[in-house]
Amino acid sequence: MPKSYRYQKPESKMLRRIQRGIAIGLILAVVLVSAAYFWDMNRAYERVNGKSTVIASPYGNIEFAQGGSGPDVLVIHGSGGGYDQGELLARAVLGDQFHWIAPSIPLDCAFTLWISALDLPGRRHI
């Protein structure tokens, strides 16, 4: 008998339905999570778009945001991210009592600054 006419046990039909349902559910979950991710990323880009200033330096372009008024404070945060995380930190901790500057140092600039620090005059190399 050809394969197409072969009798299939009810358990194997049920197993295939379950597998098909799981596969469709996983595909749907991936689509929904991807859509939520891109929607959230677009909101984040809109939130920070146009809030920064870029200046040229000998070590590369430096992007920063600033706000508040009063004595100057340079906001350097210890986590990854850019000026937007420094801005959130400054607004939460300093408020408007200080003029804060939150830089975002790109990797090429940070690497150049690190290399330059190694070659400071009068520094002894091991």
C-alpha positions as CSV (number, residue, x, y, z in Angstrom):
1,M,0.0,0.0,0.0
2,P,1.3,3.6,-0.8
3,K,2.3,5.7,2.2
4,S,-0.6,8.2,1.7
5,Y,-3.2,5.4,2.4
6,R,-1.4,4.1,5.5
7,Y,-3.5,4.0,8.6
8,Q,-2.3,6.5,11.3
9,K,-2.9,5.8,14.9
10,P,-5.1,8.4,16.7
11,E,-2.2,9.2,19.1
12,S,0.1,10.3,16.3
13,K,-2.6,12.6,14.9
14,M,-3.1,14.1,18.3
15,L,0.7,14.5,18.8
16,R,0.9,16.4,15.4
17,R,-1.9,18.7,16.4
18,I,-0.2,19.5,19.7
19,Q,3.1,20.1,17.9
20,R,1.4,22.3,15.3
21,G,-0.3,24.3,18.1
22,I,2.9,24.8,20.0
23,A,4.7,25.9,16.8
24,I,2.0,28.4,15.9
25,G,2.0,29.7,19.5
26,L,5.8,30.1,19.5
27,I,5.7,31.9,16.1
28,L,2.9,34.2,17.4
29,A,4.9,34.9,20.6
30,V,8.0,35.8,18.6
31,V,6.0,38.2,16.4
32,L,4.4,39.9,19.4
33,V,7.6,40.3,21.3
34,S,9.4,41.6,18.3
35,A,6.6,44.2,17.6
36,A,6.7,45.3,21.3
37,Y,10.5,45.6,21.2
38,F,10.5,47.8,18.0
39,W,7.6,49.9,19.4
40,D,9.5,50.5,22.6
41,M,12.8,51.3,20.8
42,N,11.0,53.8,18.6
43,R,9.6,55.5,21.8
44,A,13.0,55.6,23.3
45,Y,14.5,57.2,20.2
46,E,11.8,59.8,20.1
47,R,12.4,60.6,23.8
48,V,16.1,61.4,23.3
49,N,15.9,62.7,19.7
50,G,17.2,66.3,19.5
51,K,18.1,66.7,23.2
52,S,21.8,66.4,22.8
53,T,24.7,68.5,21.4
54,V,27.7,67.2,19.6
55,I,31.1,68.9,19.8
56,A,34.3,67.9,18.0
57,S,37.3,67.2,20.0
58,P,40.8,65.9,19.1
59,Y,39.7,62.5,20.3
60,G,36.5,62.3,18.3
61,N,33.0,63.7,18.5
62,I,31.5,64.0,22.0
63,E,27.7,64.0,22.5
64,F,26.2,65.5,25.7
65,A,23.0,66.8,27.2
66,Q,22.7,69.6,29.7
67,G,20.1,71.1,31.9
68,G,19.2,72.8,35.2
69,S,20.8,76.0,36.5
70,G,23.3,76.8,39.3
71,P,26.8,75.4,39.9
72,D,28.1,73.1,37.2
73,V,28.1,69.3,37.7
74,L,29.6,66.7,35.4
75,V,27.4,63.6,35.5
76,I,29.3,60.4,34.8
77,H,27.4,57.2,35.4
78,G,28.9,53.8,35.8
79,S,26.6,51.8,33.7
80,G,26.4,51.3,29.9
81,G,24.4,53.7,27.8
82,G,24.7,57.3,26.7
83,Y,23.9,60.8,27.8
84,D,20.2,59.8,28.3
85,Q,21.1,57.7,31.3
86,G,23.2,60.5,32.8
87,E,20.3,62.8,32.2
88,L,17.8,60.6,34.0
89,L,20.3,60.3,36.9
90,A,20.8,64.1,37.0
91,R,17.1,64.9,37.0
92,A,16.4,62.3,39.7
93,V,19.3,63.4,42.0
94,L,20.2,67.0,41.2
95,G,16.9,68.4,39.9
96,D,17.1,71.9,38.7
97,Q,19.4,73.2,41.5
98,F,22.5,72.5,39.5
99,H,23.7,73.0,35.9
100,W,24.4,69.4,34.9
101,I,26.3,68.1,31.9
102,A,25.8,64.4,30.9
103,P,28.3,63.3,28.2
104,S,28.0,60.2,26.1
105,I,31.4,58.9,25.1
106,P,31.4,56.7,22.0
107,L,33.7,53.6,22.0
108,D,36.2,55.1,19.6
109,C,36.6,58.2,21.7
110,A,36.8,56.3,24.9
111,F,39.4,54.0,23.5
112,T,41.4,56.9,22.2
113,L,41.2,58.6,25.6
114,W,42.4,55.4,27.3
115,I,45.3,55.1,24.9
116,S,46.2,58.7,25.4
117,A,46.2,58.3,29.2
118,L,48.8,55.6,28.8
119,D,51.1,57.9,26.9
120,L,51.0,60.9,29.4
121,P,54.3,62.7,29.7
122,G,56.2,61.8,32.8
123,R,54.3,58.6,33.3
124,R,56.4,55.5,33.8
125,H,55.6,52.5,31.7
126,I,56.1,49.1,33.1
